[in-house]
């Protein structure tokens, strides 16, 4: 029985990711006929059409092609993991580790953690991307990432989640806002003023759910996709916002100040932690990161905002 090779699968996956035989050939430093031949052989052996060919416009995956690419990525990663495992038998953790993290808290603690990891495992080629919660889960499902630093937001059953820190929600206002000197404030009092909302999938639902639980609706005057833009709008007096990422500086980029206010309600905090596919055997490099993060104190000093706390399941540093 004929079988396709890992090399053919890799050619297929890269062509599918780029939507181009030419692009795949350039990235892999091989000829275009080599890419085309690999795709043709896989199609011939499986009886599947993997791509729709568009004249002068590249390729697009068929539904069967998308399904096969998901499994092929997993197989290729398992192959890479086997190589890393073999290398680790010589007491050296090496290879590639691709991480993904939620953008709001990633800059707060991740650079420090990545520095500790890079110092401990210099032979690992380490990279980290930033994505919204929705895209993080997609990246884990399709095999693009082994580990993610994410929130416990709408996690499906197939995701294993290890909490590291808990972040309570709190309000932020400009320093000259009428509520700035209150110290703490109720959600009902907040909605007397306009709101600036972080408009990301799942994040916006979480923040709005806090108002829904109290039977009230905020007056959303601005929506923004960037936390830095939210900070700037709030600091310049457009309205209040809700954060849960620790406030490590009280200034927006233009130098104007923010003031953090504790919420009087017992609002549900979010847990930040490590996520991975439940039945995935982590590579040695990924397992080393998981263990390092679990024993590292990620709680930071903040500027007059509710301080994050280690998860009860997090070991002492």
C-alpha positions in Angstrom: 0.0 0.0 0.0 1.4 3.4 -1.1 1.8 6.0 1.7 2.6 9.6 1.4 5.6 11.0 3.2 6.0 13.6 5.9 7.8 15.8 3.3 4.7 15.6 1.0 2.4 16.5 3.9 4.6 19.5 4.8 4.5 20.7 1.2 0.7 20.3 1.2 0.3 22.2 4.5 2.5 25.1 3.5 0.8 25.4 0.1 -2.6 25.4 1.9 -1.5 28.0 4.5 -0.2 30.3 1.8 -2.8 29.5 -0.9 0.0 29.3 -3.4 2.4 26.8 -4.9 4.8 29.5 -5.8 4.8 30.9 -2.2 5.2 27.4 -0.8 8.2 26.7 -3.1 9.8 30.0 -2.0 9.3 29.4 1.7 10.5 25.8 1.6 13.4 26.5 -0.9 12.2 23.8 -3.4 11.0 23.9 -6.9 7.3 24.6 -7.8 7.0 21.2 -9.6 8.1 19.5 -6.3 5.2 21.2 -4.5 2.7 20.4 -7.3 3.8 16.8 -7.5 3.4 16.3 -3.7 -0.1 17.6 -3.8 -1.0 15.5 -6.8 0.4 12.3 -5.2 -1.6 12.9 -2.0 -4.8 13.5 -4.0 -4.1 10.5 -6.1 -3.6 8.2 -3.1 -6.5 9.5 -1.1 -9.0 10.1 -3.9 -9.7 13.5 -2.6 -9.5 16.9 -4.2 -7.6 19.0 -1.8 -7.6 22.4 -3.6 -9.6 24.4 -6.0 -7.2 25.8 -8.5 -7.8 29.4 -9.5 -6.1 30.5 -12.7 -3.4 33.1 -11.9 -4.9 33.5 -8.4 -3.5 30.6 -6.5 -5.3 27.8 -4.5 -8.1 27.5 -2.0 -8.7 24.5 0.2 -11.7 22.3 -0.4 -13.6 21.2 2.8 -11.8 17.8 2.5 -8.5 19.7 2.1 -9.2 21.8 5.3 -9.9 18.6 7.3 -6.8 16.9 6.1 -4.7 19.9 6.7 -5.8 20.0 10.4 -4.7 16.4 10.8 -1.6 16.8 8.8 -0.5 19.7 11.0 -1.0 17.5 14.1 1.0 14.7 12.5 3.9 17.0 11.5 3.9 18.5 15.0 4.0 15.0 16.5 7.0 14.3 14.2 8.7 17.4 15.4 7.9 16.5 19.0 9.5 13.1 18.5 12.7 14.7 17.3 12.6 17.1 20.3 12.0 14.2 22.6 15.0 12.3 21.1 17.1 15.4 21.6 15.9 15.7 25.2 17.1 12.2 26.0 20.6 13.8 26.0 19.4 16.2 28.7 19.0 19.1 26.2 15.5 20.6 25.6 15.6 22.0 22.1 13.5 22.6 19.0 10.7 25.1 18.3 8.0 26.3 20.7 5.2 28.5 19.4 3.0 30.2 22.0 0.0 32.4 21.8 -1.4 34.8 24.4 -4.2 37.2 25.0 -3.1 40.7 24.1 -4.3 42.6 27.2 -2.3 40.7 29.8 0.6 39.4 27.6 2.7 42.5 27.9 2.2 42.6 31.7 3.9 39.4 32.6 4.9 37.4 29.5 8.2 39.1 28.6 9.5 38.3 32.1 8.4 34.7 31.8 9.9 34.4 28.3 13.2 35.8 29.5 13.4 33.2 32.3 12.5 30.4 29.8 15.1 31.6 27.2 17.8 31.7 29.9 16.9 28.2 31.1 16.5 26.6 27.7 18.7 28.5 25.2 18.4 25.7 22.5 14.6 26.3 22.1 13.5 28.6 19.2 10.8 30.5 21.1 8.1 32.6 19.5 4.9 34.1 20.9 1.9 35.6 19.1 -1.0 37.7 20.5 -4.6 37.0 19.6 -8.1 37.3 20.9 -9.6 34.4 22.9 -11.6 33.2 19.9 -8.5 33.1 17.6 -6.5 31.5 20.4 -8.9 28.6 20.6 -8.8 28.2 16.8 -5.0 28.1 16.9 -5.0 25.3 19.5 -7.6 23.3 17.6 -5.8 23.5 14.2 -2.5 22.6 15.7 -0.8 25.9 15.1 0.1 26.3 18.8 0.8 23.8 21.6 0.3 26.2 24.5 -1.7 29.3 25.0 -1.9 31.8 27.8 -5.7 32.6 27.9 -8.7 33.4 30.0 -11.2 30.9 31.3 -13.7 32.3 28.8 -16.0 29.9 27.0 -13.5 27.0 27.0 -14.8 23.9 25.2 -14.5 20.5 26.8 -11.5 19.5 24.6 -9.4 22.3 26.1 -7.4 21.6 29.2 -6.9 24.7 31.4 -4.5 25.3 34.3 -5.3 28.5 36.1 -2.4 30.7 37.2 -3.8 34.0 38.4 -7.2 35.6 39.0 -8.0 39.1 37.7 -11.0 40.8 39.3 -12.8 43.4 37.1 -12.5 47.1 38.1 -13.4 50.5 36.6 -11.1 53.1 35.1 -11.9 56.8 34.7 -10.0 60.0 33.9 -8.4 61.8 36.8 -10.9 64.7 36.4 -13.9 62.4 36.1 -16.7 63.0 38.7 -16.2 59.6 40.2 -12.4 59.7 40.3 -12.1 60.3 44.0 -14.6 57.7 45.1 -12.1 54.8 45.6 -14.9 52.3 44.9 -18.1 52.5 42.8 -21.2 50.5 42.0 -22.0 49.5 38.4 -25.3 51.3 38.8 -23.5 54.5 39.6 -21.1 54.0 36.7 -23.9 53.8 34.1 -24.9 57.3 34.9 -21.9 58.1 32.7 -21.0 57.0 29.2 -18.9 53.8 28.7 -15.9 53.0 26.4 -15.9 49.3 25.6 -13.2 46.9 24.6 -14.9 45.5 21.6 -13.4 42.0 21.2 -15.3 38.8 20.9 -15.9 37.1 24.3 -14.2 40.1 26.1 -17.1 42.4 25.4 -19.6 39.7 26.4 -17.8 39.2 29.7 -17.8 42.9 30.6 -21.4 43.4 29.5 -22.5 40.4 31.4 -21.5 42.1 34.7 -24.1 44.8 34.0 -26.7 42.2 32.8 -26.3 40.4 36.2 -27.4 43.7 37.9 -30.3 44.2 35.4 -28.8 47.4 34.0 -27.5 48.5 30.6 -24.5 50.9 30.1 -24.5 53.7 27.6 -21.7 52.7 25.2 -20.4 55.8 23.5 -17.2 54.3 22.0 -16.0 50.9 21.0 -12.3 50.2 20.4 -10.2 47.2 19.4 -7.0 48.2 21.2 -6.5 48.4 25.0 -4.2 51.3 24.5 -6.9 53.2 22.6 -9.3 52.4 25.4 -6.9 53.9 27.9 -6.4 57.0 25.8 -10.2 57.6 25.3 -10.8 57.1 29.0 -7.9 59.3 30.1 -9.2 62.0 27.8 -12.7 62.0 29.4 -14.8 60.2 26.9 -16.2 57.8 29.6 -15.4 55.0 32.0 -14.3 51.5 31.0 -14.0 48.2 32.7 -10.6 46.4 32.9 -9.4 43.3 34.6 -5.8 43.2 33.5 -3.7 44.7 36.3 -3.0 48.4 35.8 0.8 48.7 36.0 0.9 52.3 34.9 -1.7 55.1 35.4 -0.8 57.0 32.2 -2.1 56.8 28.6 0.4 57.2 25.8 -0.3 61.0 25.7 0.6 61.3 29.4 -2.9 61.8 30.7 -3.7 59.9 33.9 -6.2 57.1 34.6 -7.7 56.3 38.0 -8.8 52.8 39.0 -11.9 52.2 41.0 -12.8 49.0 42.8 -16.3 47.6 42.0 -18.6 47.3 44.9 -20.4 44.3 43.5 -19.0 40.8 43.9 -18.3 40.6 40.2 -16.9 37.4 38.7 -13.2 37.6 38.2 -11.4 36.0 35.2 -8.7 33.4 35.6 -5.7 33.6 33.4 -3.8 30.4 32.8 -2.3 27.9 30.4 -4.5 26.2 27.8 -3.8 23.2 25.5 -5.7 20.5 23.8 -6.8 18.0 26.5 -5.4 14.8 24.8 -2.3 16.3 23.3 1.1 15.0 24.5 3.2 18.2 24.9 6.6 18.4 23.4 9.5 18.6 26.0 9.9 22.3 25.2 6.2 22.9 25.8 6.1 20.9 29.0 9.1 22.8 30.3 7.2 26.1 29.7 4.1 24.7 31.4 6.1 23.7 34.5 8.0 27.0 34.6 4.8 29.1 34.3 3.1 27.0 37.0 5.9 27.6 39.5 6.5 31.3 38.7 4.8 34.0 40.7 3.0 36.1 38.0 1.3 38.5 40.4 2.5 42.0 39.8 2.5 45.3 41.7 -0.3 47.5 40.3 -1.3 51.2 40.4 -4.2 51.5 42.8 -6.2 48.7 41.0 -7.4 45.5 42.5 -4.4 43.3 42.6 -4.3 40.0 40.8 -4.0 36.9 42.9 -2.4 33.6 42.3 -4.8 30.8 41.5 -5.4 28.4 44.4 -4.1 25.6 42.2 -0.8 27.4 41.5 2.2 26.0 43.3 4.4 28.3 45.4 7.2 30.0 43.4 
